[in-house]
Amino acid sequence: MLQTPRQPGFVALFTPKLLTVLREGYGLGHFRADMLAGLTVAIVALPLSMAIAIASGASPERGLYAAVVGGFLVSLLGGSRFQVGGPAGAFIVLVAATGARHGIDGLLIATFLAGLILLAMGLLRFGTYIKFIPYPVTVGFTAGIAVIIFASQIRDLFGLALPVPEPGPLIDKVPVLIAAADTINLTAFGVTLAALFIILGLKKMRPGWPGMLIGVVGTSVGVWIFNLPVETIGSHFGGLPSGIPMPGLPEISWEKVRAVLPDAAAFALLGAIESLLSAVVADGMTGRRHRSNCELVAQGFANMGSSLFGGICVTGTIARTATNVRAGAHGPVAGMLHSLFLLVFLIFAAPLANYIPLASLAAVLAIVAWNMIEKRALYTLIRSSHGDALVLLVTFSLTVLRDLTTGIVVGFALGSVLFIHRMSQKADITAEVPLVLADQADGTREEREPYDSQEASDPGIVIYRISGALFFGAASIIGSVLERISDKSTVLVLDFSAVPFLDSTGAVAIESLVRTARHKGLTVFLTGVHANMRATLNAHDVTSQDVPFFDTIAEALAESKKRLRLVP
């Protein structure tokens, strides 16, 4: 049985990963790897940061300020080795609505307050509970945000001339866009198609090339050479300033704070969810473990720093973090260098941004919106469980038709009710030791004994029995299993005979565990998996073709020892 670990101390919880990496030893080779990864991420972040700021109703430099200042602080202070911070597409809806209600001054104050909230959440160790958001809720609100982002780019994609200011809510926006359909600018639409063709073509033929940057630069050169009549950053915003401004906040009053506090709370909630999801993705790609509460503290300082320099909201971004990992980053220095490269662009090359057409940036965001939708997860959740499908669809619908905060709150509440209903049908749930006995979010290197040390007499075999319901509130403990396994082990047996229930979030955690274990050279066997759980696992690509299933531990041990004898 998985035992209660000793809780890590305050220093261990909040030590930035940068210090951990430096203590391990940091040489010239590591710096070279981080520099190349940082440059790669900066190339991706440059057009994205400007596009996200414009879509949020702000000027493009505010996205770059966020990436420079906020991104640097996320990497400097964060609890993930590979997290890259900056403006994120998920924030577009909230930032645009806040700016429309309270102006840019209110937006900056809300961003600063969100940083304070995130800082408090981290110090109070709320990172433990942010992970409890059900998987269908995250998939649903992410897809809803993607739809809203795409809708916000239709005007620039087609070069429409709207007779009235573009409404924020989707229900109000659609009739206005339809009414302006006859004002389409074919030249702007042609620029959009050219940018899409370049970006998607390079992704297919040269996936290692920075397609978004090349698409934006290529169309900008075409607009400049042929003097095409389309809106550009220069014509719409008057260009980018060189460098970043001196730090400072707008005048703050109690009335302003009260007015923007709900928006700040929404920024903090979404920022916490997005950053920890991104850190989990990085963990899955690298086999590392992030410190969730330390990450929230870093996000807090990053948002406060961004707002002081006039930047919009900052969070950990999955696309840039994944790019960082794939580019071979060694640690947080890569994220810090990415911010410095963007600062160099602002200082020395800002005038070149004047020629960037808004249609090109709209094309970039259209692709970002498409990539945000987890198509496979949507299909899997809808066909694997009626309850999870209901949570997903309600969250998606409320996010699109109402607002993001309502979608998350109602989705989480519905997921909790659904879980309680499922658990009420499991008579043996009270007889089991709950899986989550303590916060496992930040992980420890503490070794733990297998369930039955006598049966696991071979040092190459490790057996763990999971007890209790493996649902969205308990799935995070699975990520710590591999940390307790010796490097000498080659076989991992997971026994599910004491697990009465497995939901989609738990299945995703098991799939991630199996994938990471294979990356470490471990063979994984599953035992005691009843028919309903096997169907859920199969729906999430954990099948008997890839992972052997056995009825008992004894059968798995026999097969394990047989395989070990075949290994020279």
N, C-alpha and C positions, 0 to 999 in steps of 0.2 A: 504494500500500500504506500502511496506517496505520502511522505511524512511532512509535518509542519516545519518549515525552515526557520533558522534564526533570522530575525529581521535585520537587514543591513542598517548601519549607522547613518547619521545625518551626512557626514563627510562623504561616505560611499555613494549615497543617493544623489548628491548634488555636485560631484566632481565632474567637470566638463571632460568630454572624451579627448579634447585636445591635450590635456595634461596626461591622460592615460597613454596616448600615443607617444608623447615626448618621453615619458618614463620608460617606455619599451625600447627607446633608442630610435633616433630619427637622423638619417644620413642624407647624403647628396642624391642617392638613387631614389629615395622616397620623395625628396623635394622635386626631382625631375618628373616623377610620375604625377604628383599633385599639380604641378604647373601645367602639364599637358591636359590633364583632366579639367582643371579650372578654366583653361582657355576654351576647351570644347564646350563646357557648360555656358560660358559667357557668350559664345556665338549663338547658342540656342536661346539664351535669356534675353539678348538684346532686342530682337523684334517682339518677343512675347511680352516683355515688361512694358514697352510702349503701347502695344495693342491692348493689353489688359487695362492700362490706365485710361486710354481713350474710350474703351467700351464702358468704363466705370463712370464716365462723365467728367473725368479730370484731364489735365493736360499731360502729354506723353512723358515729360521729364519727371513727373511725380512717381511714375512707375519705375524709372531708373533710379531715383533717389531711394526708393524702397529696396530695390535690389542691391544697391551699393551699401547703404548704411545697415538696413535690416538684415540683408543676407550675410554681411560680415559678422554681425553680432550672433546670428543663429549658429554659424560655424564655430565662432570663438568660444561661446559659452554653452553650446548644446550638448545633449546627452546621446547623440548619435554620431558615429564616425563619418557618415556619408551624407547627412542631411544638407540640402541646399535650400536656403530660404529666399523669398522674394514675393512679389505680387502673384496671386493665384486666380485662375479663372473662376473658381468657386465663389470668390468674394465680389465678383462683378455686380451681381444683383443687389447685395446689401450696400456696397459702397455707392452705387448709383442712386439708390433710394435715399440714403443718408445725405448725400450731397444735394439732392433735389430738395429735401426738407430743410436742411440746416445750413447749406452753403459750404464752401471749402473750409471756412474756419470751424464750423461745427464738425465736419468730417475729421479734421486734424485732432480736435479735442476728443472725439469719440475713439479715434485710433489710440491716442495716449491713454485714455481710460481703459480701453481693452487691454493694453499692455499691463496696466496695474492689476487688472482682474486676473490675467494669465499668470502674472508673478505670484499673486496670492494663491491661485489654484495649485501651482507647483509647490509652493512652500507648505501648503496644507495637504499635499500628497493626493490631490484629486486625479492625478494621472492614472491612478489605480482604477478609477471608476469610469473614466472616459472610454476605456476599452469595452465597456459593457453595452455600448450601442449595438443593437442587433445588425447582423450583416444585411438583411433585406432593407433596413432603414438607410444604411450608407449607400447601397446600390440605388435605391429609389431617389434619394435627394440629389445624388450626383447626376443621375439621368435627368432629373427635373431641371437642375441648374444648367445642364448642357443645352436643353431645349430653349431655355430663356436666353442663354448667351447667343445661340444661333439666331433667334428672333431679333435680338438687338443689333445684329450685323446686317440684316436684310437691306436696310437703307443704303449703307455704304457698298454692299456687294453689287447692288444694281444702280447705284448712283441716283437714288430717288430724290425728288424735291418735294418735301412734305409741306402742305399748306399750313400746318399748325405744329407746335413743338411736339416731338415724339413722346407719347405717353410711356410711363414706366411699366405698369401692369400689362401682362400679355393680353388679357381680354380686351383692354382698351387699345392696345397697340395694333392688333391685327386689322381692325376696320380702317384705321388710318393708313396703314401700309397698302391695303387693297385699294383704297380710294386714290392713292398716288401711283398706281401701277402704270398709268399712261405717261408718267414723267421719267421713265427709265432712261438713263444715260448709257447708250450702247458702248461708248468709249470706255466708261468706267467698268461696265460689265465685261468688256474685252480684257481689261487689265486684270480683273478678278479671275477670269478663265485662264489667262496666261500664268498668273501666280499659282493657281491650283495645279495646272499642268506641270509646271516646273517642280513644285514641291512633291506632288504625288509620283511624278515620273522618276525623280531622283530617289525617292524612298524605295521604289521598286528596282531600279537599275543600279543605283549607287547608295545603298542604305547607310554607308558610313559617312557620307557627305552631309554638311549642314543644309538640308533642303530649304528650310524656312528662310534662313538668311540669304541663300542664293536666290530664292524666289523673290524676296523683297528687293534685293539689290538689282536683280535683272530687270524687274518691271520698273523700278525707279530710273534706271538708265534709259529704258525705252521711253518713258514719259518725258524725260529731260531732252533726249535727242530729238524727238518728234514734236515736242512742245504740245503734248496732248491736253485737251481741256478737261482735266479731272482734278478733284480736290487733293491737296497734299498736306503734309504736316506744316510746311511753311505757309501755305495759303490759308489754312484753317486756324493754326495756332500761333503763327508768327515765328516759328522755329524754336530750337532748343537753346537754353542758356549754356554757356561753357562753365563746367564745374558745378559744385553744389553750394547752396546758400549757407549762411551762418545759422547756427541752431537758435531756435526760439519757438514759442507757441503764441497763438492768437490770445487776445485778452480773454481771461476766464472769469466767469461769474457763476454764482450758484444756480441761477436760472438756466444758463447754458448747460451746465453739468446735468441738471435734472432733465432737460429736454433731450440730450443725446445719450443718457445712460442706458435706455433700452437698446439702442443701436450698438453701444459699446459692449453690452452683454452678449448680443448676437454675434458681434465680431469675435469675442473671446471664445464662445462656444464652438463656432465653426472653425476658428483657428486651431483650437485644441484638437478637435476631431481630425482635421486635415493633416496637421503636423504629425500626430501620432500614427495615423494611417500610413503616411509617407515613410515614417521611421520603421514601421512594421514591414513595409515592402522592401526597404533596404536590408532589414534583418533576413528576410527570406532569400534575398539574392546573394547574401554574403555569409550567412551562418552566424552573424554577430547578434548581440543583444543590446538594445538601447536602454537608456535610463529615462523613463517616461517623465518623471517629475522634474528632473534636471532639464529636459527638453522644454517643458512648459515654462520654466523660469527663463530660459533663453528666449523663447518666443515673446515673453513679456517684455524683456529688455529690448528686443528687436523692434517691437511695435512702438515702444516709447521713443527709441532712438530714431526710427523712421519718421514719426510725426514731428519730432523736434527739427528735422531737416526738410520738412514739407512733403514727406512721402506718404503713400497710402498704406493700407494694411499689409502685413507680412505674415507668411506662414511657410511651413515646409511644403515643398511642391514635389509631387510624385514624378512628373516628367523630368525635371531637372535633376532630382536625386538619382533616378534610374540612369540617366545619361552619365552622371558623375561616376556611378559604380561601373558601368560598361566601359567608360573611358580609362579605367585602371587607377582610380584615386586610391591613395593609401590611407588618408585620414582627413580631418577637418581643414587642414591647410588648403586643400583643393577648393573648398567652398569660399574660404577667405580670399584666395587669389582670383576666383571668379568675380568677386565684387571689385577687386582692384582693377581688373581688366576693364570692367564696365566704367569705372571712374576715369581711366585713361581715355576711353572713347568720349566721355562727356567733356573732358578738358581739351582734347586735341581734334576731335572729329565731329563735334556736335553740329556744325553747319551743314554737313552732308545729309543729315536727317531731314532737312527742309524739302528734299526732293522725293521723299517716300510717299507714295499715293495711299490714301486711306483705304482704297479698294484692296490693296495688297495686304494691309494689316487685317482687314476684315476677312480675307481669305485665310490668313493664318489662324484667326480665332474660330472660323468655321471648322477648320481641321481639328483644332483643339477641342471644340465642342463634340465633334464626332468621336474623337478618341476618349473623351471623358465617359461616354456611355459604355458600360461594361456589358457588351452584347451577349457574350457567353453566359455571364452571371445572370442576366435577365432571363434568358431562355431556361437555364438550369433551375432557377428558383420557381419560375412559373410552372414548370412541369413536375418538380419534385415534391411540392407540398402546397396544398390549397391555403393553409394558414400563412405560410411565408409569402405566397403570391398575393394574398390580401394585404399584408403589411406593406409589401413593395408597392403595390398599385395605389394604396391610400397615401403613402408618403410621396410618391411621384406626383399624384394629382394635386395634393395640397401645396406642394412646392411650386408647381406650375401655376395653379389657379389662385392660390392665396399668398403664401410667403414661405420662405425657407424655415424660419423658426417654428411656425405652426406645423409644417411637415415633419420636422424632426421630433417635436414634442408628442404629437399625436401618434406618429409611427412608433416611437419608443413605448408609449403607453399601450398601444394596441399589441405590440410584440410582448410586453410584460403580461397582459391579460391572456394572450394566447399561450404563453408558457405556463402560467398558473393553471389554465384549463388542462393542458397536457399533463402536468405533474399531478393534478388531482386524480387522474386515471391510473396512476402508478402506485399500487398499494405498498410496494416494498421500498419506496423512496425514503421513508423515515428510518428504515433499518440500516441504511448505508451511511458511511462517513462522507460528508460533503466534499467535493473535489477542491473547492476553493476554501482553504483554511486560513490563508494569509495572502498578502499582496505579493505576487510573483512578478510584478511588472518589471522591476529593475534587475531581477535575477541575482543569484549568488553563485559562486564557484564551488559551493559546498557539495561534497560528494554524498550520495545517499545509497543505502543498500537496496538491492533488488527485493522483490516481494518474497521470494523463497530462495535463500542463499544456498540451501543444500541442492536444490534442483539445478541451480545455475553454477555448478561446480567448475565448469569449464570457464576460464577467465575471458574467453572470446565471446561468451554469451551473456547477455544482460536481459533480465526479465522485469517488466513493470506491470503491475495491475492497477488499472484506473478504477476508482470507486466513486459512485455518484453520477448524477446527470451531467452529461457533457453538452452544455448549452452555451448561449452567447455570453453569459456571465462567468463561465468557468473555462472557456476555451483558451484563454491567455496562458494558463498554467502549462499547456502542452509545449509551448515554445521553450520552456526551461528544461525539458527532459534531456535533450542532447548535451546540455552542459554538465550533467551528472554522470556521463558515460566516459570511461577511460579511453584513451587513444588506442589501447591494445584490443579493444572490443571490435568484433566484426559482425555480430548478429544482435539485433534488438527484437525482443518479443514483447508485444503489447497485448495484455489480456483485458478484454472488455466484458468478461462474464459478470462483473459487478456494476455495469453501466446500464441503467434502465432506459435511458433516453439519449438520443443524439440528434441535434438540430443542424441546420445548414452551416451555421458559424462554426460549430464543432467539427463538422466534416471538412470545412475549408482548413481548419487548424491541423487536422490529421493529414490532409493532402500536402500541406506545407511542410509538416514534420517529415513525411516520407520523402519528399523531394530533397530536403536539406540533408537528411540522413544518407541518401544515395550519393549526394555530393561529397559527403565525408567518407564514403566507402563502406557504409553499413548496409547489411541486408536486413529488411524489416519483415517480420511475420506478425499477423493479427490472429488472435484466438478469442473464442467466446463471443463472436459477433452474431447476434440473432438476425433474422430475416429482414426486419424493418430497418435496422441500422445498416445492414449490408446494402439495401436498396438506396439509402441516403448516400452512403459512401460511393457507390457505383455512379450515382448521378453527378458526383463531384470528382470523377476520374480516379477513384481509388478502387480498382477492380482486381479480381483474382488473376488476371493476366499479368499484372505488374507486381502485386503484393499477395503472396500466398495466404489463404485463410485456413485456419485449423479450428476444430471443435474444442480441443483441450491444449493446455500447456505441454503435456507429455508428448502429444503428437508433434508440436512445433519443436520441442527439444530434440526429438529423434531426427527430424529433418535437419535441424541446425547442426547437430554433431556429425551427421552424414556429410553435409556440405563442408564442414571444417576439416574432415579427414581427407577430402579431395583437394584441399588447398595445400600446396607444397610448403 
